Amino acid sequence: MQRGVHSLMGAALCAAACGSGAPPSQQCPELAGGSAVAAVRASGGAPALALDGNPATSWSCTSACWIDLDLGTVQQVDAVAIAWAGVPATRYQVSVSEDGVSYAPSSAGVGASCERQPLTAAQGRFVRLAIDADAAQPGVAVSELRVDASEVPTSPAPVPPPSPPPGGPPAPPPPGPAVDSFGVTMLYPSVTGGESWSMSADPRTDSRFDPQNPITPNGDGSWKMKSAQVRMEVFTSTGYVGSKIRTYARDTLAAQGYMLAPNDWRNVEMTGFVRVNSASLATDNFAWYARGGRHSAPIPCEGSAYKGGLHYDGRTRFEKESWHVSYRNSPYLQTTSSIMGRWVGFKTVLRNVTAAGKAAVKMELWLNDSADRVTWSKVYEMTDDGSYGGDASSCGASAAGMPITWGGPIATFRWDSAEDVDFRWLSVREIQ
């Protein structure tokens, strides 16, 4: 790999560590070297002050913020050097993007006055330093930034394919897995013309998304929820009006296939990426669930669901809620280590199937433990053919343990006892 041309992107040390007129590389050796920057932008303030070589100036913020360095071309990004002015941020994240829109987290750190943050296997044109709202209080400033990057190795010339054998050319290889608008692998193909929802750039303006509690943007494009009880609801494209649900009789719902409307969420792949920053109960969990409406005591039979659970201590399981509140829980599996303080991706998949000639529901949990958006592992799988149990007879069912085969107007991203959670890349899709 040939090293890129290095030029000093910043010349000043942070004010707290400076005080002499020594060259920046002597004041903060981590600033030595550096790759050329074509442009700089930020969420606010004057980002050019982080590159001007003046120790008396800095780019600063008092809430969630970010600063982007544009390298001009896609490069191999090896490290970022930061010189903070005054007290450094208590927590920050460095991410990389090829297009300046979708950023992949590469490294996270805790601020020191002068530091170099290595990155692993990161390629991109844009390098972002992001600071969360709580980590920026009461205010932080960056005196200088520098990126160590190098040219991406040129791929060798392709080898011509062998001549096709007699009888015609070979069949083309199967296509790779599809990805959604966030670059997240889609496990199952979407239904053509079916319901689909993805979290928008500002979900606070999305009429189909109801977080039910205030959410705030983080500097890296993710969002923060600070609440001990979270029920973030996603509606179908026709919306949710509970008064229009004509019946909760279970046999009728199973026969018609939906609770509110034919386009209710039924066969779904629900995806979300989360990071638990603090939790009062480390054994509590996230749960992505569907196949019902609102879960409330006044109308208990509206609250049906299959819930895929990922606990903060790394355990997983499914829950079947025949009505609110009547549960049947599957056994726990220890799927991963504690997820506290790190990003993970989590999917719940629900699909109607036939088992021994009867209607059944197949449930799957998938984990992206590295949060790279690509590497998914199936960590839990089970099928409800009526033997899972339940108390559907309380809502008029002819069989108490009948599977929940109908759709519902609301898909929900839920968690409890985690008072500070970051989330991103949420989506719900109807799948084949």
Residue pairs with C-beta under 8 A, 6 or more apart in sequence:
1 76
1 150
1 151
1 153
2 150
2 151
3 150
3 151
4 35
4 36
4 75
4 149
4 150
4 151
5 35
5 36
6 33
6 34
6 35
6 36
6 148
7 34
7 35
7 36
8 24
8 25
8 31
8 32
8 33
8 34
8 53
8 146
9 34
9 35
9 36
9 37
9 51
9 69
9 144
9 145
9 146
9 147
10 24
10 31
10 34
10 50
10 51
10 52
10 53
10 83
10 143
10 144
10 145
10 146
11 23
11 24
11 31
11 52
11 53
11 54
11 55
11 144
12 18
12 24
12 27
12 52
12 53
12 54
12 55
12 56
12 57
12 83
12 143
12 144
13 24
13 27
13 28
13 31
13 55
13 83
13 113
13 114
13 143
13 144
14 28
14 58
14 83
14 84
14 85
14 86
14 88
14 113
14 114
14 141
14 142
14 143
14 144
15 55
15 56
15 58
15 85
15 86
15 141
15 143
16 84
16 85
16 86
16 87
16 113
17 27
17 28
17 83
17 113
17 114
18 27
18 55
18 143
20 27
24 31
24 53
24 55
24 83
24 144
25 31
25 32
27 55
27 83
27 114
28 81
28 83
28 113
28 114
28 144
29 114
30 81
30 82
30 83
30 114
30 115
30 116
30 146
31 81
31 83
31 114
31 144
31 146
33 146
33 148
34 81
34 146
34 147
34 148
35 71
35 75
35 147
35 148
35 149
35 150
36 71
36 72
37 51
37 69
37 70
37 71
37 72
37 147
38 70
38 71
38 72
39 70
39 72
40 47
40 48
40 50
40 51
40 67
40 68
40 69
40 70
41 47
41 67
41 68
41 70
42 59
42 65
42 66
42 67
42 68
43 61
43 64
43 65
43 66
43 67
43 219
44 61
44 65
45 59
45 60
45 61
45 65
46 59
47 59
47 67
47 68
48 59
49 57
49 58
49 59
50 58
50 59
50 67
50 142
50 143
50 144
50 145
51 144
51 145
53 144
55 143
57 143
58 85
58 141
58 142
58 143
59 67
59 141
59 142
60 85
60 139
60 140
60 141
60 142
61 131
61 136
61 139
61 140
61 141
62 136
62 137
62 138
62 139
62 140
63 133
63 136
63 137
64 130
64 131
64 132
64 133
64 136
64 216
64 217
64 218
64 219
64 224
65 130
65 131
65 136
65 219
66 128
66 129
66 130
66 131
66 219
66 220
67 128
67 129
67 142
67 145
68 100
68 126
68 127
68 128
69 126
69 127
69 128
69 145
69 147
70 100
70 125
70 126
71 77
71 124
71 125
71 126
71 127
71 147
71 149
72 125
73 125
74 98
74 123
74 124
74 125
74 152
75 123
75 124
75 125
75 149
75 150
75 151
75 152
76 122
76 123
76 149
76 150
76 151
76 152
77 96
77 106
77 119
77 122
77 123
77 124
77 127
77 147
77 148
77 149
78 118
78 119
78 122
78 148
78 149
78 150
79 116
79 117
79 118
79 119
79 147
79 148
80 94
80 107
80 116
80 117
80 119
80 127
80 129
80 145
80 146
80 147
80 148
81 114
81 115
81 116
81 117
81 144
81 145
81 146
81 147
81 148
82 88
82 92
82 111
82 114
82 115
82 116
82 117
82 129
82 142
82 144
82 145
83 113
83 114
83 142
83 143
83 144
83 145
84 111
84 112
84 113
84 114
84 140
84 141
84 142
84 143
85 141
85 142
85 143
86 140
86 141
87 111
87 140
88 111
88 112
88 113
88 115
88 140
89 111
89 131
89 135
89 136
89 140
90 110
90 111
90 134
90 135
91 108
91 109
91 110
91 111
91 131
91 132
91 135
92 108
92 109
92 110
92 111
92 129
92 130
92 131
92 132
92 135
93 105
93 107
93 108
93 109
93 129
93 130
93 132
93 219
93 220
94 105
94 106
94 107
94 108
94 109
94 117
94 119
94 127
94 128
94 129
94 130
95 103
95 104
95 105
95 106
95 127
95 128
95 130
95 220
96 103
96 104
96 106
96 119
96 122
96 123
96 124
96 126
96 127
96 128
97 103
97 104
97 124
97 125
97 126
97 128
98 123
98 124
98 125
98 126
99 125
99 126
100 125
100 126
102 182
102 183
103 126
103 128
103 220
103 221
104 122
104 124
104 183
104 372
104 373
105 220
105 343
105 371
106 119
106 120
106 122
107 117
107 118
107 119
107 120
107 122
109 115
109 117
111 140
123 152
127 147
127 149
128 219
128 220
129 142
129 145
129 219
130 218
130 219
130 220
130 221
131 140
131 219
132 218
132 219
132 224
132 422
133 216
133 218
133 224
134 420
164 170
177 185
177 186
177 187
178 185
178 186
178 189
179 185
179 186
179 373
180 186
180 198
180 271
180 427
180 429
181 198
182 198
182 373
182 424
182 425
182 427
183 373
183 374
184 271
184 273
184 345
184 368
184 373
184 374
184 425
184 427
185 373
185 374
185 376
186 269
186 429
187 269
187 347
187 349
187 366
187 376
188 269
188 349
188 351
188 431
188 432
189 431
189 432
190 196
190 429
190 430
190 431
190 432
191 267
191 429
191 430
191 431
191 432
194 263
194 429
194 430
194 431
195 236
195 237
195 263
195 265
195 428
195 429
195 430
196 427
196 428
196 429
196 430
197 208
197 209
197 234
197 411
197 427
197 428
197 429
198 426
198 427
199 206
199 209
199 424
199 425
199 426
199 427
200 206
200 209
202 217
203 209
203 211
203 215
203 223
203 426
204 211
204 215
207 239
208 234
208 235
208 236
208 237
208 239
209 232
209 233
209 234
209 235
210 232
210 233
210 235
211 225
211 230
211 232
211 233
212 230
212 231
212 232
212 233
213 225
213 226
213 227
213 230
214 226
215 223
215 224
215 225
216 223
216 224
217 223
217 224
218 224
218 422
221 424
222 273
222 275
222 422
222 423
222 424
223 422
223 423
223 424
224 420
224 421
224 422
224 423
225 232
225 420
225 421
225 422
225 423
226 419
226 420
226 421
227 419
228 280
228 416
228 417
228 418
228 419
229 416
230 413
230 414
230 415
230 416
230 418
230 421
231 295
231 412
231 413
231 414
232 412
232 413
232 414
232 426
233 240
233 410
233 411
233 412
234 265
234 410
234 411
234 412
234 413
234 426
234 428
235 409
235 410
236 261
236 263
236 264
236 265
236 409
237 263
238 261
238 263
238 409
239 409
240 260
240 293
240 294
240 409
240 410
241 260
242 293
242 294
242 299
242 302
244 260
245 259
245 260
245 293
245 302
245 409
247 253
248 259
248 299
248 301
248 302
248 395
248 396
249 395
249 396
249 397
250 301
250 392
250 395
250 396
250 397
250 398
250 402
251 396
251 397
251 398
251 402
252 396
253 259
253 406
254 359
254 402
254 405
254 406
256 406
257 266
257 405
257 406
257 407
258 264
258 266
258 406
258 407
258 408
259 292
259 293
259 302
259 304
259 406
259 407
259 408
259 409
260 293
260 408
260 409
261 409
263 407
264 406
264 407
264 408
264 409
265 290
265 291
265 407
265 408
265 409
265 410
265 411
265 428
265 430
266 290
266 291
266 350
266 352
266 406
266 407
266 408
266 430
267 350
267 351
267 352
267 430
267 431
267 432
268 290
268 348
268 349
268 350
268 411
268 428
268 429
268 430
268 431
269 347
269 348
269 349
269 427
269 428
269 429
269 431
270 288
270 289
270 290
270 308
270 347
270 348
270 349
270 411
270 413
270 427
270 428
271 345
271 346
271 347
271 425
271 426
271 427
271 428
272 286
272 288
272 345
272 346
272 347
272 413
272 423
272 425
272 426
272 427
273 343
273 344
273 345
273 346
273 368
273 371
273 373
273 423
273 424
273 425
273 426
274 286
274 339
274 343
274 344
274 346
274 415
274 421
274 422
274 423
275 341
275 342
275 343
275 344
275 421
275 422
275 423
276 312
276 339
276 340
276 341
276 418
276 420
276 421
277 341
277 420
277 421
277 422
278 418
278 419
278 420
279 312
279 340
279 417
279 418
279 419
280 417
280 418
280 419
281 312
281 416
281 417
282 312
282 313
282 338
282 340
283 311
283 312
283 313
283 315
284 311
284 312
284 415
284 416
284 417
284 418
285 309
285 310
285 311
285 312
285 315
285 415
285 416
286 309
286 310
286 311
286 346
286 413
286 414
286 415
287 307
287 308
287 309
287 310
287 319
287 412
287 414
287 415
288 307
288 308
288 346
288 347
288 348
288 411
288 412
288 413
288 414
289 305
289 306
289 307
289 308
289 319
289 321
289 348
289 411
289 412
289 414
290 305
290 306
290 348
290 350
290 407
290 408
290 410
290 411
290 412
290 428
291 304
291 305
291 306
291 350
291 404
291 406
291 407
291 408
292 302
292 303
292 304
292 305
292 321
292 404
292 408
292 410
293 302
293 303
293 408
293 409
293 410
294 302
294 303
294 410
295 302
295 303
295 305
295 321
295 324
295 325
295 412
296 302
296 303
296 324
297 324
300 323
300 324
300 325
300 326
300 394
300 395
301 323
301 324
301 394
301 395
301 396
302 324
303 321
303 323
303 324
303 325
304 321
304 322
304 323
304 324
304 395
304 404
304 406
304 408
305 319
305 320
305 321
305 404
305 408
305 412
306 318
306 319
306 320
306 321
306 348
306 350
306 361
306 363
306 384
306 404
307 318
307 319
307 320
307 321
307 348
307 414
308 316
308 318
308 346
308 347
308 348
308 349
308 363
308 364
308 365
308 380
309 316
309 317
309 318
309 319
309 365
310 316
310 335
310 339
310 344
310 346
310 365
310 367
311 317
311 332
312 338
312 339
312 340
312 418
313 338
313 339
314 334
314 335
314 336
314 337
314 338
314 339
315 332
315 333
315 334
315 335
316 332
316 333
316 335
316 365
316 367
316 379
316 380
317 329
317 330
317 331
317 332
317 333
317 380
318 329
318 330
318 363
318 365
318 380
318 382
319 327
319 328
319 329
319 330
320 327
320 328
320 329
320 384
320 388
320 389
320 390
320 404
321 327
322 328
322 390
322 391
322 392
322 394
322 395
322 400
322 404
323 391
323 392
323 394
323 395
326 390
326 391
326 394
328 388
328 389
328 390
330 380
330 382
330 388
333 379
333 380
335 365
335 367
335 379
335 380
336 344
336 367
336 369
336 379
342 371
343 371
343 422
344 367
344 368
344 369
344 371
345 367
345 368
345 369
345 371
345 373
345 376
345 425
346 365
346 366
346 367
346 368
347 364
347 365
347 366
347 367
347 368
347 376
348 363
348 364
348 365
349 362
349 363
349 364
349 365
349 366
349 431
350 361
350 362
350 363
351 361
351 362
351 431
352 359
352 360
352 361
352 362
352 405
353 360
353 361
353 362
353 383
354 360
355 383
355 385
356 385
358 385
358 386
359 403
359 405
360 383
360 384
360 385
360 386
360 403
360 405
361 383
361 384
361 403
361 404
361 405
362 381
362 382
362 383
363 380
363 381
363 382
363 383
363 384
364 378
364 380
364 381
365 378
365 379
365 380
365 381
366 376
366 377
366 378
366 379
367 376
367 377
367 379
368 374
368 375
368 376
368 377
369 375
369 377
373 425
382 388
384 403
384 404
385 403
386 399
386 401
386 402
386 403
387 401
388 401
388 403
389 400
389 401
390 400
390 401
390 402
391 400
392 399
392 400
392 401
392 402
392 404
393 399
393 400
411 428
413 423
413 426
415 421
